[in-house]
Amino acid sequence: MSDISQADAAKSVVIVEKAPSLLRLIREDIGCVRSRDPAARSELETLLTYPGIHALIWYRLAHRLWIGGWRFPARLLSWLGRFFSNVDIHPGATIGRRFFIDHGACVVIGETAEVGDDVTLYHGVTLGGTSWSPGKRHPTLEDGVIVGAGAKILGPITIGPRTRVGANSVVIQGTPPDVTVVGIPAKVVRPEFTHRRTVGRIDLDHHLMPDPVGEALSVMLDRIEFLEAQLAHVKQRLRHGPPAPAPTGACEADPVLTQGAKP
């Protein structure tokens, strides 16, 4: 009987991973900058001079107040963070670990946005909503996503892990993992498993983006050149006219053709 009760008790035990402390989250945010920005020389310099880090510190504090039910102090703290860092992160947003906002200017993250671990945003990025209704209104960025400067991701869509969003793109549909999307509206231009691989580091070469418009124009110009060459050939044939038919017995009368013929 005791064995059965012990087994039932063992099944009912749920192991809950302890949430990282606020100090640990901030230290991870500061530490990840050096691996993604060559200009960062030390953690002290990063802490004192990076507005993206300042915005994250304000957010981490405001988010703790928000989930604790202190909504107005959380919004007030968030406003102060925006005032000092020019980054607007709603305290209700959910942001994972080792989050990096490069340059940290004009970034907007909405209330119901969800950001995974090891995500990188460049300046001018918006994670915005598309509905007045309450509930999930903002996008979800899964682990390892990189969003280029000026990109807009709108609505309750999910951006797959390790997806790369090109600069100034407007994303309104979810994406699969490991793809590159560019354009307005954004389209997948590089399928999965074709990214350049880096050992143990995040590939930050976000400028290596395909140019679908340029490729289409190149194909069109090649086609136009081919058609122009064909048209020039047809015009030349029409200008000279069809060749005149050879008269009867021309072979015997033509000295060139009869030259060298045996008598």
Phi, psi and omega per residue, in radians:
M1 nan -0.723 3.137
S2 -1.161 -0.608 3.118
D3 -1.126 -0.724 3.140
I4 -1.129 -0.745 -3.137
S5 -1.148 -0.639 3.099
Q6 -1.163 -0.677 3.111
A7 -1.135 -0.742 3.110
D8 -1.118 -0.664 3.118
A9 -1.164 -0.640 3.135
A10 -1.155 -0.648 3.130
K11 -1.192 -0.523 -3.076
S12 -1.460 -0.101 -3.138
V13 -1.381 2.210 3.111
V14 -1.974 2.147 -3.135
I15 -1.523 2.039 -3.114
V16 -1.890 2.150 3.110
E17 -1.211 2.302 -3.121
K18 -1.222 2.283 -3.136
A19 -1.179 2.473 3.128
P20 -1.136 2.603 -3.138
S21 -1.248 2.842 3.133
L22 -1.080 -0.725 -3.142
L23 -1.108 -0.688 3.132
R24 -1.155 -0.702 3.107
L25 -1.075 -0.764 -3.127
I26 -1.166 -0.685 3.108
R27 -1.123 -0.668 3.087
E28 -1.174 -0.670 3.092
D29 -1.068 -0.717 3.132
I30 -1.241 -0.721 -3.079
G31 -1.169 -0.550 -3.088
C32 -1.291 -0.267 -3.083
V33 -1.146 -0.716 -3.079
R34 -1.129 -0.494 3.128
S35 -1.410 -0.213 -3.092
R36 -2.088 -0.109 -3.137
D37 -2.391 1.929 -3.141
P38 -1.103 -0.332 -3.119
A39 -1.335 -0.278 -3.130
A40 -1.389 2.095 -3.057
R41 -1.791 -0.428 -3.139
S42 -2.748 2.825 3.118
E43 -1.182 -0.595 3.120
L44 -1.142 -0.767 3.111
E45 -1.091 -0.712 3.123
T46 -1.094 -0.778 -3.125
L47 -1.098 -0.659 -3.022
L48 -1.542 -0.443 -2.941
T49 -2.105 -0.071 -3.090
Y50 -1.748 1.946 -3.139
P51 -1.124 -0.479 3.083
G52 -1.101 -0.664 3.088
I53 -1.206 -0.713 3.114
H54 -1.049 -0.766 3.135
A55 -1.086 -0.681 3.140
L56 -1.174 -0.673 3.112
I57 -1.098 -0.817 3.097
W58 -1.041 -0.744 -3.133
Y59 -1.103 -0.809 -3.104
R60 -1.024 -0.702 3.110
L61 -1.179 -0.799 -3.112
A62 -1.159 -0.608 -3.128
H63 -1.160 -0.652 3.082
R64 -1.101 -0.695 3.083
L65 -1.149 -0.678 -3.093
W66 -1.108 -0.863 -3.115
I67 -1.248 -0.293 3.061
G68 -1.498 0.013 3.109
G69 1.631 0.001 -3.134
W70 -1.612 1.306 -2.976
R71 -1.216 -0.813 -3.112
F72 -1.154 -0.824 3.070
P73 -1.038 -0.585 3.114
A74 -1.143 -0.767 3.120
R75 -1.155 -0.655 3.119
L76 -1.140 -0.749 3.098
L77 -1.133 -0.662 3.094
S78 -1.113 -0.688 3.100
W79 -1.108 -0.722 3.097
L80 -1.085 -0.701 3.095
G81 -1.086 -0.685 3.095
R82 -1.167 -0.683 -3.121
F83 -1.084 -0.708 -3.068
F84 -1.528 -0.434 -3.015
S85 -2.031 -0.187 -3.081
N86 1.093 0.466 3.065
V87 -2.169 2.208 -3.069
D88 -1.865 1.791 3.104
I89 -2.055 2.066 3.124
H90 -1.182 2.393 -3.097
P91 -1.147 -0.298 3.108
G92 -1.426 -0.192 3.123
A93 -1.162 2.667 3.119
T94 -1.909 2.038 -3.077
I95 -2.153 2.306 -3.097
G96 -1.399 -2.769 -3.034
R97 -1.621 2.702 3.083
R98 0.977 0.863 3.126
F99 -1.573 2.371 -3.071
F100 -2.306 2.184 3.014
I101 -1.928 1.862 -3.113
D102 -1.352 2.298 -3.099
H103 1.228 -0.593 2.978
G104 1.074 0.675 3.126
A105 -2.028 2.279 3.008
C106 1.064 0.576 3.032
V107 -1.570 2.359 3.134
V108 -2.214 2.198 3.115
I109 -2.203 2.100 -3.024
G110 -1.364 3.052 -2.994
E111 -1.088 -0.773 -3.061
T112 -1.721 0.251 3.089
A113 -1.209 2.559 3.095
E114 -2.243 2.220 -3.092
V115 -2.151 2.258 -3.115
G116 -1.403 -2.836 -3.136
D117 -1.482 2.649 3.024
D118 1.033 0.674 3.113
V119 -1.661 2.496 3.137
T120 -2.182 2.236 3.040
L121 -2.065 2.470 3.000
Y122 -1.745 3.065 -3.001
H123 -1.139 2.631 3.080
G124 1.410 0.169 -3.117
V125 -1.420 2.461 3.079
T126 -2.172 2.191 2.960
L127 -1.849 1.558 -2.923
G128 -1.920 2.916 3.120
G129 -1.747 2.849 -3.129
T130 -2.280 0.332 -3.087
S131 -2.535 2.598 3.047
W132 -1.508 -0.230 -3.069
S133 -1.298 2.565 3.069
P134 -1.202 2.872 -3.096
G135 1.889 -2.861 -3.111
K136 -1.174 2.007 -3.078
R137 -2.193 -0.210 -3.006
H138 -2.098 2.852 -3.013
P139 -1.308 2.883 3.026
T140 -2.038 2.167 3.077
L141 -1.864 2.047 -3.129
E142 -1.435 -3.133 -2.966
D143 -1.032 2.434 2.989
G144 1.363 0.200 -3.134
V145 -1.276 2.485 3.055
I146 -2.134 2.199 -3.105
V147 -2.058 2.101 -3.098
G148 -1.253 2.941 -3.047
A149 -1.062 2.343 3.051
G150 1.374 0.040 -3.110
A151 -1.278 2.603 3.110
K152 -2.131 2.186 3.080
I153 -2.060 2.043 -2.907
L154 -2.146 2.376 3.026
G155 1.652 2.986 -3.108
P156 -1.401 1.074 -3.135
I157 -1.866 2.892 -3.127
T158 -2.057 2.185 3.075
I159 -1.676 2.078 -3.017
G160 -1.109 2.830 -3.117
P161 -1.009 2.424 3.044
R162 1.109 0.336 3.052
T163 -1.281 2.541 3.109
R164 -2.017 2.144 -3.132
V165 -1.813 2.135 -3.104
G166 -1.179 2.727 -3.136
A167 -1.041 2.434 3.095
N168 1.115 0.274 3.072
S169 -1.353 2.736 3.052
V170 -2.116 1.917 -3.052
V171 -1.784 2.119 -3.129
I172 -2.188 0.060 3.083
Q173 -2.318 2.596 3.120
G174 -1.131 2.821 -3.096
T175 -2.217 2.671 2.997
P176 -1.321 3.061 3.110
P177 -1.247 2.716 2.924
D178 1.016 0.766 3.088
V179 -2.217 2.932 3.042
T180 -2.047 2.293 3.127
V181 -2.157 2.422 3.098
V182 -2.508 2.817 3.005
G183 1.831 3.104 3.119
I184 -2.303 1.898 -0.202
P185 -1.210 2.748 -3.024
A186 -1.183 2.429 3.085
K187 -2.203 2.682 3.082
V188 -1.294 2.076 -3.121
V189 -1.998 -0.180 3.070
R190 -2.431 2.034 -3.067
P191 -1.268 3.047 -3.121
E192 -1.109 2.720 3.084
F193 1.174 0.326 3.061
T194 -2.035 0.128 3.094
H195 -1.301 2.690 3.025
R196 -1.237 2.279 -3.056
R197 -1.599 2.436 3.036
T198 -2.185 2.417 -3.048
V199 -1.418 1.981 3.026
G200 1.244 0.156 -3.133
R201 -2.369 2.834 3.099
I202 -1.462 2.321 3.108
D203 -1.325 1.859 -3.081
L204 -1.727 0.183 3.138
D205 -1.330 1.191 -3.066
H206 -1.338 -0.059 3.073
H207 -1.473 -0.232 -3.135
L208 -1.466 1.220 -3.089
M209 -1.950 2.453 3.030
P210 -1.110 2.745 3.114
D211 -2.086 1.521 -3.079
P212 -1.098 -0.601 3.120
V213 -1.177 -0.767 3.111
G214 -1.101 -0.692 3.117
E215 -1.138 -0.713 3.115
A216 -1.128 -0.723 3.109
L217 -1.131 -0.670 3.120
S218 -1.094 -0.771 3.093
V219 -1.099 -0.712 -3.131
M220 -1.142 -0.704 3.116
L221 -1.146 -0.697 3.079
D222 -1.072 -0.712 3.132
R223 -1.149 -0.728 3.117
I224 -1.087 -0.743 3.123
E225 -1.072 -0.718 3.122
F226 -1.129 -0.764 3.142
L227 -1.164 -0.645 3.091
E228 -1.122 -0.694 3.097
A229 -1.118 -0.719 3.098
Q230 -1.118 -0.742 3.136
L231 -1.099 -0.730 3.107
A232 -1.083 -0.672 3.124
H233 -1.144 -0.734 3.121
V234 -1.139 -0.740 3.117
K235 -1.061 -0.687 -3.130
Q236 -1.141 -0.698 3.118
R237 -1.165 -0.696 3.128
L238 -1.203 -0.584 -3.118
R239 -1.144 -0.750 -3.107
H240 -1.472 -0.251 3.120
G241 1.320 2.924 3.126
P242 -1.219 2.604 3.138
P243 -1.135 2.451 3.140
A244 -1.209 2.499 3.110
P245 -1.175 2.501 -3.124
A246 -1.277 2.387 3.123
P247 -1.193 2.819 -3.140
T248 -1.187 2.339 -3.125
G249 1.347 0.330 -3.110
A250 -1.135 -0.530 -3.098
C251 -1.166 -0.650 3.137
E252 -1.290 -0.546 -3.078
A253 -1.468 -0.359 -3.061
D254 -1.429 2.028 -3.126
P255 -1.169 -0.472 3.141
V256 -1.184 -0.741 -3.094
L257 -1.288 -0.544 -3.099
T258 -1.566 -0.104 -3.128
Q259 -1.118 2.260 3.105
G260 1.538 -0.003 3.120
A261 -1.303 2.505 3.139
K262 -1.326 2.462 3.105
P263 -1.174 nan nan
